[in-house]
């Protein structure tokens, strides 16, 4: 069971929907960036497994509401984790969904 499943309370056998509500995405991003190690490093490694989770979140947000949904999640993250926004944008820069 991955971090996303744990935070969303999904059982391993639960159906895997690609849709992701904005508030859930922001909570997941905040949880990733609240890690003390991530804070001390001022972000996630662009090539690490957590960055992959952030990319999956971005893709799911895009499927839910397009790029406006991704932008809304970024802007919501900025409220309490302003320092993390540049890192989030760097991670999402590899996604075609972010660049369109």
Order of alpha helices (4+ residues) and beta strands (2+ residues): alpha-alpha-alpha-alpha-alpha-alpha
